Amino acid sequence: MSSRSPSSRPAPSGDVLLASPDVLLAKARLLESLVRGIAAEEILPRYLKVSRGRKADGTLFTEADLATQRRLIEILPTLLPGPVLGEEMSGETQARLWGTGRGGLWCIDPIDGTTNFINGIPFFAISIAWLVDHEPHLGVIFNPINGECFLAARGAGAFLNDEVLPLRRTTRRLREAVAGFDLKQVSPHLADELVTRPPYYSQRNFGSSALEWCFLAAGRFDVYMHAGQMLWDYAAGKLILAEAGGQACSLDGGTLSAGPAVKRSVIAAANPLLFAEWHAWLQSHS
């Protein structure tokens, strides 16, 4: 277990009594066990066998997404108080839960990387965060294909299965960095700069935002950028990264905290020195 002491952060509004870091970490471990079971029952039997559907916004979903979301809606409030806001819910339901859930709210993506899941690419995950005052206090991201579970509790550190994150020392120089990013929704000018004059050593994109956050926290990436993530894409990942010593913000320099209808850009790095250089480069080339 990490010896990191709880960070000093503002207390939540209202009469919310937060769980201690040790209690949150114990809840995260329990959730890991439950999520492994749900994945074995609802996701893996449907892998390579599902048909796709499309939501109103054109994004894909499957019966595995819906079945996993149903199971999580049932089980999560028994661990910590709060309703469950899921990606596969209507926008009206998401907005209502976001507005009433400041005292405790679960935010889930039942399968992050649905296109990968549908096409048999073994890189997708269940992503779960528990938020108070709209900030994550617990995060679990599980890849059912390779069994890797990334988790964090606010003030108690971040872990991959039983190993403390990060797994390796990352570079502090941008020119030596491995970057993870998705060029979709990036401005044409910035995309051209990144492709033709990259400031980093190499670049990767795997199709699951949640797992890409975890790769950054683990030290598999050094820097990260995404031009349009939803709440469920970053809620758990940003906590796991922060507890692993990384740093993140939006492209305009703001914090990553917005309602379920708002897309946010993401700039992140595995350590503060690298973050400062990466952020400065993106600001000067946007």
VEXSEMI-731292 format. One record per residue (C-alpha): residue in three letters; x, y, z. Coordinates in steps of 0.1 Angstrom, whole numbers, padded with zeros to 4 digits, always signed. Layout:
ALAXYZ
...
***
This chain:
MET+0000+0000+0000
SER+0012+0035-0008
SER+0025+0056+0021
ARG+0014+0088+0005
SER-0006+0110+0028
PRO-0039+0125+0019
SER-0037+0157-0002
SER-0050+0189+0013
ARG-0080+0198-0008
PRO-0111+0219-0001
ALA-0138+0201+0018
PRO-0169+0191-0002
SER-0200+0212+0000
GLY-0230+0204+0021
ASP-0229+0177+0048
VAL-0210+0151+0028
LEU-0187+0130+0050
LEU-0159+0117+0029
ALA-0144+0083+0034
SER-0108+0081+0045
PRO-0081+0072+0019
ASP-0077+0038+0034
VAL-0115+0031+0033
LEU-0116+0044-0003
LEU-0088+0021-0013
ALA-0105-0009+0004
LYS-0137+0000-0016
ALA-0116+0002-0048
ARG-0102-0033-0041
LEU-0136-0047-0035
LEU-0149-0030-0067
GLU-0120-0045-0086
SER-0132-0080-0076
LEU-0168-0073-0085
VAL-0158-0058-0118
ARG-0137-0088-0127
GLY-0168-0109-0121
ILE-0191-0087-0141
ALA-0167-0087-0170
ALA-0165-0125-0170
GLU-0203-0128-0170
GLU-0214-0099-0193
ILE-0185-0089-0216
LEU-0162-0118-0223
PRO-0190-0142-0234
ARG-0200-0116-0260
TYR-0165-0107-0272
LEU-0163-0114-0310
LYS-0200-0123-0310
VAL-0219-0091-0307
SER-0237-0069-0333
ARG-0234-0032-0332
GLY-0260-0005-0327
ARG-0257+0033-0331
LYS-0268+0060-0307
ALA-0284+0093-0318
ASP-0249+0109-0319
GLY-0236+0082-0342
THR-0214+0065-0317
LEU-0215+0027-0313
PHE-0229+0005-0286
THR-0236-0032-0280
GLU-0257-0054-0258
ALA-0225-0059-0237
ASP-0224-0022-0230
LEU-0261-0022-0219
ALA-0258-0054-0198
THR-0227-0042-0180
GLN-0242-0008-0173
ARG-0273-0025-0158
ARG-0252-0046-0135
LEU-0231-0016-0124
ILE-0262+0005-0117
GLU-0274-0023-0093
ILE-0241-0029-0075
LEU-0223+0004-0072
PRO-0246+0023-0047
THR-0241-0006-0023
LEU-0204+0002-0021
LEU-0206+0040-0017
PRO-0237+0063-0018
GLY-0248+0079-0050
PRO-0267+0074-0082
VAL-0250+0060-0113
LEU-0244+0081-0144
GLY-0236+0060-0174
GLU-0225+0067-0209
GLU-0254+0047-0224
MET-0281+0068-0207
SER-0300+0096-0223
GLY-0287+0131-0222
GLU-0316+0142-0201
THR-0310+0115-0175
GLN-0273+0123-0174
ALA-0279+0160-0169
ARG-0304+0153-0140
LEU-0280+0129-0122
TRP-0251+0154-0126
GLY-0272+0182-0112
THR-0284+0162-0081
GLY-0253+0141-0075
ARG-0228+0165-0059
GLY-0229+0146-0026
GLY-0218+0114-0043
LEU-0221+0102-0079
TRP-0209+0072-0098
CYS-0197+0079-0134
ILE-0192+0048-0156
ASP-0183+0038-0191
PRO-0193+0001-0193
ILE-0171-0005-0223
ASP-0146+0022-0232
GLY-0132+0014-0266
THR-0164-0001-0281
THR-0151-0001-0316
ASN-0121-0021-0305
PHE-0145-0045-0287
ILE-0167-0050-0317
ASN-0138-0055-0341
GLY-0119-0080-0318
ILE-0091-0056-0309
PRO-0082-0066-0273
PHE-0079-0030-0260
PHE-0110-0019-0241
ALA-0120-0014-0205
ILE-0147-0009-0179
SER-0141+0026-0164
ILE-0157+0036-0131
ALA-0153+0067-0109
TRP-0169+0079-0077
LEU-0172+0116-0075
VAL-0180+0141-0047
ASP-0186+0177-0057
HIS-0180+0165-0092
GLU-0144+0155-0085
PRO-0132+0119-0085
HIS-0123+0102-0052
LEU-0121+0066-0064
GLY-0113+0053-0098
VAL-0111+0017-0113
ILE-0103+0009-0149
PHE-0102-0028-0159
ASN-0092-0045-0192
PRO-0109-0079-0191
ILE-0087-0093-0219
ASN-0053-0091-0202
GLY-0066-0088-0166
GLU-0049-0054-0159
CYS-0068-0034-0133
PHE-0057+0002-0127
LEU-0072+0018-0096
ALA-0067+0048-0073
ALA-0082+0063-0042
ARG-0077+0100-0035
GLY-0048+0104-0011
ALA-0039+0067-0011
GLY-0020+0063-0044
ALA-0025+0045-0077
PHE-0020+0009-0086
LEU-0019-0016-0114
ASN-0031-0048-0098
ASP-0008-0049-0067
GLU+0020-0027-0081
VAL+0023+0010-0072
LEU+0022+0033-0101
PRO+0042+0045-0120
LEU+0060+0013-0130
ARG+0090+0031-0144
ARG+0107+0065-0143
THR+0095+0086-0172
THR+0116+0110-0192
ARG+0117+0147-0182
ARG+0125+0159-0218
LEU+0098+0163-0244
ARG+0121+0154-0273
GLU+0126+0119-0257
ALA+0089+0114-0249
VAL+0065+0088-0262
ALA+0032+0105-0268
GLY-0003+0092-0268
PHE-0029+0112-0287
ASP-0058+0111-0311
LEU-0058+0136-0340
LYS-0096+0135-0343
GLN-0111+0169-0335
VAL-0076+0186-0334
SER-0075+0218-0354
PRO-0059+0213-0389
HIS-0030+0236-0380
LEU-0021+0218-0348
ALA-0025+0184-0365
ASP-0001+0195-0392
GLU+0024+0207-0366
LEU+0022+0174-0347
VAL+0026+0152-0378
THR+0053+0172-0396
ARG+0072+0187-0368
PRO+0066+0165-0337
PRO+0083+0177-0305
TYR+0085+0142-0291
TYR+0103+0109-0300
SER+0073+0087-0310
GLN+0035+0086-0309
ARG+0008+0060-0303
ASN-0030+0058-0303
PHE-0049+0027-0292
GLY-0086+0036-0292
SER-0095+0036-0255
SER-0092+0069-0237
ALA-0095+0053-0203
LEU-0067+0029-0209
GLU-0045+0056-0224
TRP-0048+0076-0192
CYS-0037+0045-0174
PHE-0007+0040-0197
LEU+0004+0075-0189
ALA+0000+0069-0152
ALA+0020+0036-0155
GLY+0048+0053-0174
ARG+0041+0035-0207
PHE+0034+0070-0222
ASP+0052+0101-0212
VAL+0027+0127-0225
TYR-0009+0126-0237
MET-0033+0148-0257
HIS-0069+0143-0267
ALA-0091+0171-0283
GLY-0125+0159-0272
GLN-0133+0137-0242
MET-0165+0133-0223
LEU-0168+0130-0185
TRP-0167+0092-0185
ASP-0136+0092-0207
TYR-0115+0111-0181
ALA-0132+0109-0147
ALA-0114+0078-0134
GLY-0082+0082-0155
LYS-0074+0117-0143
LEU-0075+0105-0107
ILE-0053+0075-0114
LEU-0028+0098-0132
ALA-0028+0124-0104
GLU-0022+0098-0077
ALA+0007+0084-0098
GLY+0023+0119-0098
GLY+0011+0131-0132
GLN-0006+0163-0142
ALA-0034+0173-0166
CYS-0055+0202-0177
SER-0076+0212-0207
LEU-0060+0228-0237
ASP-0071+0263-0226
GLY-0054+0257-0192
GLY-0086+0250-0172
THR-0094+0221-0150
LEU-0109+0189-0162
SER-0143+0191-0147
ALA-0174+0195-0167
GLY-0209+0181-0170
PRO-0218+0151-0192
ALA-0228+0172-0222
VAL-0195+0190-0225
LYS-0165+0177-0244
ARG-0131+0187-0229
SER-0097+0188-0245
VAL-0069+0171-0225
ILE-0032+0178-0221
ALA-0014+0155-0197
ALA+0021+0143-0187
ALA+0036+0118-0164
ASN+0055+0143-0143
PRO+0052+0181-0137
LEU+0084+0191-0155
LEU+0074+0173-0187
PHE+0039+0187-0184
ALA+0052+0222-0183
GLU+0072+0217-0215
TRP+0044+0198-0233
HIS+0018+0224-0223
ALA+0039+0253-0234
TRP+0046+0237-0268
LEU+0009+0230-0275
GLN+0000+0265-0265
SER+0025+0280-0288
HIS+0015+0258-0317
SER-0023+0258-0314
***
